Amino acid sequence: MKKLQVFILIAIVVFMNACSRKEQDRFVLVKGGVFKNNKSNFYGKNVKVSDFYIGKYEVTQKEWIEVMGSNPSKFKGDDLPVEMVSWYDCIEYCNRRSIKEGLKPYYNIYKDKKDLNNKCELDSIKWTITFNEGANGYRLPTEVEWEYAASGGQESENYKYSGSDNIDKVAWYWRNSGEQYISEGEWHRF
């Protein structure tokens, strides 16, 4: 009986570690540093970036549906990234996912208050968004965090793209794809 109890305890610990490891595998730590990119909005400026975590992959359509209840994507597939979403949709997704996982939402969303600073004529939605300081919920990366991560962070060796100066080595896009889409099963291979 004691052996069975020990076996069950070990099985539970292994299961719990496997679950938490799977969750950790979905994010990568981007070590902070000083970011200088002469081709960004921060042209010629050294910007200090703190350590942060970012999703290893884009949010999949399956993940989006589980949180938002619908799928706006044109190209359908559970494991394909969600697309056809606005910045406001993504802000709402972050908050809903935070609540679903018991985290404090990062954003305050005021749908009835127009954002007077949003001058973009293409945005049909212009909600006012503020931040919950000290929140532990999901959020979008800031512009500098995104540029820093996309350029490879402090490990970039000053590459033009994340991992290489040759875009064909690190990206799937119209010039090197032969106008073929990555199939659903191949998406996370890159």
Beta strands, then each sheet from edge to edge (+ up, - down):
strand 1: 27-30
strand 2: 33-35
strand 3: 47-49
strand 4: 52-55
strand 5: 107-114
strand 6: 127-131
sheet 1: 1+ 4-
sheet 2: 2+ 3-
sheet 3: 5+ 6-
end
